[in-house]
Amino acid sequence: MDNTKYFEANKANWNERVSIHMKTDLYGIDAFKKGKNKLHSLELSELGDISGKKVLHLQCHFGMDTLSLEMLGADVTGVDFSEEAIRAAEQLRDELGMKARFIHSDVYALHEKLDEKFDLVYTSYGVLIWLHDIDTWGKIVSRYLKDDGFFYIAECHPVSMMFDNTGVSEPLNVKFPYFAQDEPLKFEMEGTYADRDAKTINNISYEWAHSLSDIFMALINAGLKIEFFHEHAFTVWEQFPGMNKGEDGYYRRDENIPLLFSLKAVKA
């Protein structure tokens, strides 16, 4: 299957939204510039001490989390397919006098620009739906890990992605597939999850569903062993309109459904 059309539409969509995201409360870039680490308590508690570690951050957007990893003492390389995201990441890095390296690349073409091994391969929040081939993704993760390295992901739970999130619906209505389909889901929507009222032009995007079993097996078949897998009834953004934001900064609904998962894997 030729995914060029989907790739180009998604890149245009993300390129346009970089500057919007940098101005939103969700990302909180002003607090970050004043020294606040923007990783959530979930990642901070599960990653452990990464000081001195060599880290590869896949699908890094405009690099705020990449630089937050650097704040923890890591030597970090961030990768994203959006030119605008990488440009913004480099500007933010230079403004703060930090050192992270940023590479403009599609994940699947990264081997053309990077041939190194890392102590940690990291990715988080809203990344897997943009990948058409989850099995190859697993091989890429494994390729870049040192033998004693580990992979970590904190991500939106696939179950939560099944429900209609275009309006407040009580109860939640299943609208989207859980299992992978032959063709991606097509969306056409103005604005962005970080600013629903933003005026945008490139509003078509394509997403792929990946079940938990697909994600697990992509990693296992690539030679990794799952060290832990956790499911969480909270999330880091207002995934559904009207969600309650707690004092801990996480968003919740009254239903006891999984909204996030986190996973650590090591070389088998």
C-alpha positions as CSV (number, residue, x, y, z in Angstrom):
1,M,0.0,0.0,0.0
2,D,1.3,3.5,-0.9
3,N,1.0,5.6,2.1
4,T,2.4,8.8,0.6
5,K,-1.0,10.6,0.5
6,Y,-1.6,9.9,4.1
7,F,1.9,10.8,5.1
8,E,1.8,14.2,3.3
9,A,-1.6,15.1,4.7
10,N,-0.6,14.3,8.2
11,K,2.7,16.2,7.9
12,A,0.8,19.3,6.6
13,N,-1.6,19.0,9.5
14,W,1.1,18.8,12.1
15,N,3.3,21.5,10.5
16,E,0.4,24.0,10.8
17,R,-0.3,23.1,14.4
18,V,3.2,23.5,15.8
19,S,3.0,27.3,16.3
20,I,-0.5,26.9,17.7
21,H,0.5,24.2,20.3
22,M,3.4,26.4,21.5
23,K,1.0,29.0,22.6
24,T,-1.5,26.8,24.5
25,D,-1.9,26.2,28.2
26,L,-1.8,22.5,27.6
27,Y,1.9,22.7,26.7
28,G,2.8,25.4,29.1
29,I,5.9,26.6,27.4
30,D,6.3,29.7,29.5
31,A,6.6,27.6,32.7
32,F,9.0,25.3,30.9
33,K,11.3,28.2,30.0
34,K,11.4,29.1,33.7
35,G,12.7,25.6,34.5
36,K,9.7,23.4,35.0
37,N,10.2,19.9,33.7
38,K,7.2,19.1,31.4
39,L,7.3,15.3,31.8
40,H,4.4,14.1,33.9
41,S,4.7,12.4,37.2
42,L,3.9,9.1,35.5
43,E,6.9,9.1,33.2
44,L,9.2,10.6,35.9
45,S,8.3,7.8,38.4
46,E,8.6,5.0,35.8
47,L,11.7,6.0,34.0
48,G,13.9,6.0,37.0
49,D,17.3,7.7,37.0
50,I,18.4,8.4,33.4
51,S,21.2,10.8,34.2
52,G,24.1,10.1,31.8
53,K,22.0,7.9,29.6
54,K,21.9,8.2,25.8
55,V,18.3,8.7,24.8
56,L,16.4,8.5,21.5
57,H,13.0,10.3,21.6
58,L,10.8,9.2,18.7
59,Q,8.0,11.5,17.4
60,C,9.2,14.4,19.6
61,H,7.0,17.2,18.2
62,F,8.6,20.6,19.0
63,G,11.0,19.1,21.5
64,M,9.8,20.2,24.9
65,D,9.7,16.6,26.3
66,T,13.0,16.0,24.6
67,L,14.5,18.9,26.5
68,S,12.8,17.8,29.7
69,L,14.6,14.5,29.3
70,E,17.9,16.5,29.0
71,M,16.9,18.3,32.2
72,L,17.1,14.9,33.9
73,G,20.8,14.6,32.8
74,A,20.3,12.6,29.7
75,D,22.1,13.0,26.3
76,V,19.0,13.2,24.0
77,T,18.3,13.0,20.3
78,G,14.7,13.9,19.2
79,V,13.2,12.8,15.9
80,D,10.0,14.1,14.2
81,F,8.7,14.1,10.6
82,S,7.5,17.7,10.8
83,E,9.9,20.3,9.5
84,E,8.2,23.0,11.5
85,A,8.4,20.9,14.7
86,I,12.1,20.3,14.3
87,R,12.7,24.0,13.5
88,A,10.8,25.1,16.6
89,A,12.6,22.5,18.7
90,E,16.0,23.7,17.7
91,Q,15.0,27.3,18.3
92,L,13.8,26.4,21.8
93,R,16.9,24.5,22.5
94,D,19.2,27.4,21.4
95,E,17.1,29.9,23.4
96,L,17.6,27.9,26.6
97,G,21.3,27.1,25.9
98,M,20.6,23.3,25.9
99,K,22.3,20.6,23.9
100,A,19.7,18.1,22.5
101,R,20.2,17.0,18.9
102,F,17.1,17.1,16.7
103,I,16.7,15.1,13.4
104,H,14.0,15.7,10.8
105,S,12.9,12.3,9.7
106,D,10.0,10.0,9.3
107,V,10.4,7.1,11.8
108,Y,10.5,4.6,9.0
109,A,13.3,6.4,7.2
110,L,15.4,7.2,10.3
111,H,18.0,4.6,9.3
112,E,19.0,6.9,6.5
113,K,20.1,9.6,9.0
114,L,21.0,7.8,12.2
115,D,23.1,4.7,12.9
116,E,23.7,4.6,16.6
117,K,22.6,2.6,19.7
118,F,20.9,4.1,22.8
119,D,20.4,3.3,26.4
120,L,16.7,4.3,26.2
121,V,14.3,4.7,23.3
122,Y,11.4,6.8,24.5
123,T,8.0,7.9,23.0
124,S,4.8,9.3,24.5
125,Y,1.2,10.4,24.1
126,G,-0.6,10.3,20.8
127,V,2.2,8.7,18.7
128,L,1.1,5.3,17.6
129,I,-2.0,6.3,15.7
130,W,0.2,8.0,13.1
131,L,2.1,4.9,12.3
132,H,0.8,2.6,9.5
133,D,3.1,-0.3,10.2
134,I,3.4,-1.3,13.9
135,D,5.5,-4.4,13.2
136,T,8.2,-2.3,11.5
137,W,8.0,0.2,14.3
138,G,8.8,-2.5,16.8
139,K,11.9,-3.5,14.8
140,I,13.0,0.2,14.7
141,V,12.8,0.4,18.4
142,S,14.8,-2.7,18.8
143,R,17.4,-1.6,16.2
144,Y,18.3,1.5,18.2
145,L,18.5,-0.1,21.6
146,K,21.8,-1.2,23.2
147,D,21.8,-4.8,24.5
148,D,21.3,-3.5,28.0
149,G,19.0,-0.7,27.1
150,F,15.2,-0.3,27.5
151,F,12.2,1.1,25.7
152,Y,9.6,3.1,27.4
153,I,6.2,4.4,26.2
154,A,3.3,6.2,27.9
155,E,0.4,6.4,25.4
156,C,-3.3,6.8,25.0
157,H,-5.0,3.5,25.7
158,P,-6.4,1.9,22.5
159,V,-9.7,1.2,24.2
160,S,-10.2,5.0,24.9
161,M,-9.7,5.7,21.2
162,M,-12.8,3.7,20.3
163,F,-15.2,6.3,21.7
164,D,-16.7,9.4,20.1
165,N,-14.9,12.4,21.4
166,T,-16.5,15.1,19.2
167,G,-18.9,16.1,21.9
168,V,-20.1,15.4,25.4
169,S,-21.8,12.0,25.2
170,E,-23.4,10.2,28.1
171,P,-22.8,7.4,28.1
172,L,-19.7,7.1,25.8
173,N,-20.5,5.8,22.4
174,V,-18.3,3.4,20.5
175,K,-17.5,5.0,17.1
176,F,-14.1,3.8,16.0
177,P,-12.5,0.3,15.6
178,Y,-10.3,-1.3,18.1
179,F,-8.5,-3.6,15.8
180,A,-6.4,-2.7,12.8
181,Q,-8.2,-2.0,9.5
182,D,-7.0,-2.2,5.9
183,E,-7.4,1.5,5.4
184,P,-6.7,4.3,7.9
185,L,-9.4,6.4,9.5
186,K,-9.9,9.7,7.8
187,F,-10.7,12.8,9.8
188,E,-11.4,16.3,8.7
189,M,-11.5,18.7,11.6
190,E,-10.6,22.4,12.2
191,G,-8.6,23.2,15.3
192,T,-6.5,20.9,17.5
193,Y,-6.7,18.9,20.7
194,A,-4.7,21.6,22.4
195,D,-7.0,24.5,21.1
196,R,-10.3,23.3,19.7
197,D,-11.2,26.8,18.6
198,A,-8.0,27.4,16.6
199,K,-8.5,28.4,12.9
200,T,-6.7,26.0,10.7
201,I,-6.5,25.1,7.0
202,N,-4.8,21.7,6.8
203,N,-7.6,19.8,8.5
204,I,-7.5,16.4,6.9
205,S,-5.6,13.7,8.8
206,Y,-5.3,9.9,8.8
207,E,-5.0,7.6,11.8
208,W,-4.4,3.8,12.2
209,A,-5.8,1.7,15.0
210,H,-3.5,-0.7,16.9
211,S,-4.7,-3.1,19.5
212,L,-2.7,-3.8,22.6
213,S,-1.9,-7.3,21.3
214,D,-0.5,-5.8,18.1
215,I,1.6,-3.4,20.1
216,F,2.9,-6.1,22.4
217,M,3.6,-8.5,19.6
218,A,5.4,-5.9,17.5
219,L,7.9,-5.5,20.4
220,I,8.1,-9.2,21.3
221,N,8.7,-10.2,17.7
222,A,11.4,-7.6,17.5
223,G,13.3,-9.3,20.3
224,L,12.1,-7.3,23.3
225,K,10.7,-8.6,26.6
226,I,7.9,-6.7,28.4
227,E,9.2,-5.8,31.8
228,F,6.0,-4.0,32.9
229,F,2.7,-2.9,31.5
230,H,0.4,-0.5,33.5
231,E,-3.1,0.8,32.6
232,H,-4.4,4.1,34.0
233,A,-7.9,5.6,34.5
234,F,-6.6,9.1,33.9
235,T,-5.0,11.0,30.9
236,V,-2.9,14.1,30.2
237,W,-5.3,16.0,28.0
238,E,-9.0,16.7,27.7
239,Q,-9.6,13.8,25.4
240,F,-13.4,14.1,25.9
241,P,-15.1,17.5,26.3
242,G,-16.1,18.1,29.9
243,M,-13.5,15.9,31.6
244,N,-12.6,16.8,35.2
245,K,-9.0,18.0,35.7
246,G,-7.6,17.0,39.1
247,E,-5.2,18.8,41.4
248,D,-2.6,16.4,40.1
249,G,-3.0,17.8,36.6
250,Y,-4.6,14.6,35.1
251,Y,-8.0,14.4,33.4
252,R,-10.6,11.8,34.4
253,R,-14.1,10.7,33.6
254,D,-16.6,9.1,36.0
255,E,-16.5,5.8,34.0
256,N,-13.8,3.5,35.2
257,I,-12.2,2.9,31.8
258,P,-8.5,2.8,30.8
259,L,-7.3,6.1,29.3
260,L,-3.6,5.6,29.3
261,F,-1.1,2.8,29.3
262,S,2.6,2.7,30.1
263,L,5.1,0.0,29.2
264,K,8.7,-0.8,29.6
265,A,10.5,-3.4,27.5
266,V,14.1,-4.7,27.4
267,K,16.2,-6.7,25.0
268,A,15.3,-10.4,25.5
